[in-house]
Amino acid sequence: MVTKKNKNLKNSDSIFFSLVLKKFISLLMKDGKKSKAEKILKNILIKISLKGYSPTRTLILALNNVKPFVEVRNVRIKGKTFQVPFPLKMSRQINSSFKVFLQTTKGKKKN
């Protein structure tokens, strides 16, 4: 039996995933060719599902595995510069993890 709490939680997960997909498509897009980026992402999700995995869970798990939690910033104290770790907001973590995805896949040939 599904309670209202679980239904709302499931709905929020789908909203989050759709926002993540939109962000990924916009970063994947080159020269304003959004339809081409959508096709590429659709093919990726289809390949994941053909292997027997859930595409949504796999993409979210991969994001969580590569996202950074802190960022090093330069701080000047008494004329000396120190590198100090600062915590990142969730939106910055997700954005950084997408950039890591795209950097690692550049230049790789598809099989």
C-alpha positions in Angstrom: 0.0 0.0 0.0 1.4 3.4 -1.0 1.0 6.2 1.4 0.9 9.9 0.5 4.4 10.4 2.0 5.9 7.7 -0.3 4.0 9.1 -3.3 5.3 12.6 -2.7 8.8 11.3 -2.3 8.6 9.4 -5.5 7.3 12.5 -7.3 10.2 14.6 -5.9 12.7 12.0 -7.1 11.3 12.2 -10.7 11.4 16.0 -10.6 15.0 15.9 -9.4 15.9 13.4 -12.1 14.3 15.5 -14.8 16.2 18.6 -13.6 19.4 16.5 -13.7 18.7 15.3 -17.2 18.0 18.9 -18.4 21.3 20.1 -16.9 23.2 17.2 -18.4 21.7 17.8 -21.9 22.6 21.5 -21.7 26.2 20.7 -20.8 26.4 18.0 -23.5 25.1 20.3 -26.1 27.5 21.8 -28.6 26.8 24.8 -30.9 23.1 24.9 -29.9 22.2 21.4 -31.2 19.9 20.3 -28.4 18.1 17.6 -30.3 21.4 15.9 -31.0 22.4 16.0 -27.3 19.0 14.6 -26.4 19.5 11.7 -28.8 22.9 10.9 -27.4 21.6 10.9 -23.8 18.6 8.8 -24.8 21.0 6.2 -26.4 23.1 6.1 -23.3 20.0 5.5 -21.1 18.8 2.8 -23.5 22.2 1.0 -23.3 22.1 1.1 -19.5 18.6 -0.4 -19.5 19.6 -3.1 -22.0 22.4 -4.2 -19.6 19.7 -4.8 -16.9 20.2 -1.7 -14.8 17.8 1.1 -14.0 19.0 4.2 -15.9 17.8 6.7 -13.3 19.4 4.9 -10.4 22.6 4.3 -12.3 23.0 8.0 -13.3 22.2 9.3 -9.8 24.7 6.7 -8.3 27.4 7.8 -10.7 26.8 11.4 -9.9 27.1 10.7 -6.2 30.3 8.8 -6.7 32.1 11.5 -8.6 30.8 14.7 -7.0 33.2 16.7 -4.8 32.1 17.8 -1.3 34.7 20.5 -0.8 36.6 22.9 -2.9 40.0 24.5 -2.2 40.1 28.3 -2.2 42.9 30.7 -1.8 42.7 32.9 1.4 45.2 35.6 2.2 46.0 36.1 5.9 48.7 38.6 6.9 50.2 38.7 3.4 50.5 34.9 3.1 48.2 32.8 0.8 46.7 29.6 2.2 44.6 27.0 0.4 41.5 26.4 2.6 38.9 23.8 1.9 35.3 25.1 1.7 32.1 23.0 1.5 30.2 23.2 -1.8 26.5 23.7 -2.3 24.6 20.8 -3.9 24.1 22.6 -7.2 27.8 23.2 -7.5 28.5 19.6 -6.6 26.2 18.3 -9.4 27.6 20.8 -11.9 31.2 19.7 -11.1 30.3 16.0 -11.4 28.8 16.6 -14.8 31.9 18.4 -15.9 34.0 15.4 -14.7 31.8 13.1 -16.8 32.3 15.1 -19.9 36.0 15.5 -19.4 36.6 11.8 -19.0 34.5 10.9 -22.1 36.1 13.4 -24.4 38.3 11.8 -27.1 37.0 8.2 -26.4 35.8 6.3 -29.4 32.6 4.4 -29.1 32.7 0.6 -29.5 
